[in-house]
Amino acid sequence: MCAIVKRFLRINGVTRQNRHEAVDKVKEAISGSGAWVLDFKMYANISICIFFEISARDVAKLHILLLETQIKLSDESVQALTESDNAQRSIPDDQVPDWKSSLEITFVHNEPDLIRDVPPLEL
């Protein structure tokens, strides 16, 4: 049980989809699985990393919904999702943990770098 409670689910994917559409699909997949977003970091127009928590019982649903987004998940991510779903099956219902998780998506495109002006910091 202790090893499962400390579990961190790390998912990586890549897509050629429009990044705005892909992010919308992923948000729907995460919320549709019962998970909740804690934070996110956008790295220009190259990638996004979404941090979320999910009940161990909902990992299989998340896996299915992520596949529907047509974002290509890494082999390691598919394996982690499958192993996580299998591991939770032996947990009593009253002891199901929430797992801290991350989903990192890399956007493959020919767009120029997205440069954002950062205002000077005045102290």
N, C-alpha and C positions, 0 to 999 in steps of 0.2 A: 504494500500500500504506500509506503513512504516514497518509493521511487516514482510512483505514478503521481503523487501529489506535487512533486517538484518538477514535473514534466514541463518542458518548453517546446512548443510546436513551431518549427521554422519551415515556412513554405516559400519557394522561389518559382517565379514564372517569367515568361517572355512573350511578347506579342508584337504584331505589326499593326494592330488595330489603332484607331485614333485614341490617344491617351484619355481624353475626356469621356468617351464612350466606355472604354475599358474600366476606368475608375468607377463609373456609375454601375456597371455590371458587377464589379467586385463588391462595392458597397451593398448592393442588393443581395448578393450571395452571403455576405457576412451577416447582415441583419436577418436574412431569411432563414439562416441556420440557428438563430437564437443567440448568436454571439453579439458582443458589443465592442465598438471601437473605443480605444483608450487614447490614441494619439496617432499622428501620421507625420511623415517627413517627405516632402517633395524635393527631389534633386533635379532642378531645372526641368527640362522636358525629357530627361533620360530615364528616370526611374522614380518610383514611389515605394515607401515602406510604411505599411499600416500595422499598428500594434493593436491587438485586441485580446479579449478573454473569451473563452468558449467552454461550455460544460463538456466534459469528456463524452457524455452521452450524445452530443450533437456533432461530433467530428465526422461521422459518416455522411450526415446531411450536408455539411459544409463541403466535403469532398465532391459529392454529386453536383452541388450548385456551382462549385468552381469549374468543374469540367464543362458545364453548360456555358460558361463565359467564353469558351474557346481560347483561353489563355493557355499556352503550352507550359505545363508544370514540369519541373525537373524530375528525373527518375527518383532522386533522393526525397523529394517532396511527396511524390506518390507513395513511396515506401513508408515515409513517416506518417502520413495520413492513415494508411492501411494498418500499420503497427499500432498507432494510437487508438484506432477504432477497436482493434482486436484486444488491446490491453484493458480497455474500459469494461469489456463484457464480464470480467470476473469481479468487478467491484459491486458491493451491495448498493442498492438504490439510495440508501440514506448516507452514503459516503462518497458519492460521485464528486470529484474535484472539478474546479474550474482551472483551465490551463491558460497560462500566459502564452501568447502566440504572436507571430509576425508573418506578414505576407509581403514579399518584395517582388515588384514587377519591373522588368526592364522593357522599355519601349524602343523598338527597332524602327527607325525612320530616316528619312533624308532631310529633315528639317534642320535649319541652322540652330545652333545652341540658343537656348532661351536665357537671355541675360537680363537680370533684374538690378536696377539701381538700388543700392543700399545707402540710405541717408547717413550722413556723418553722425557719430554719437557725441553728444555734448554732455560733459560732466560738470 
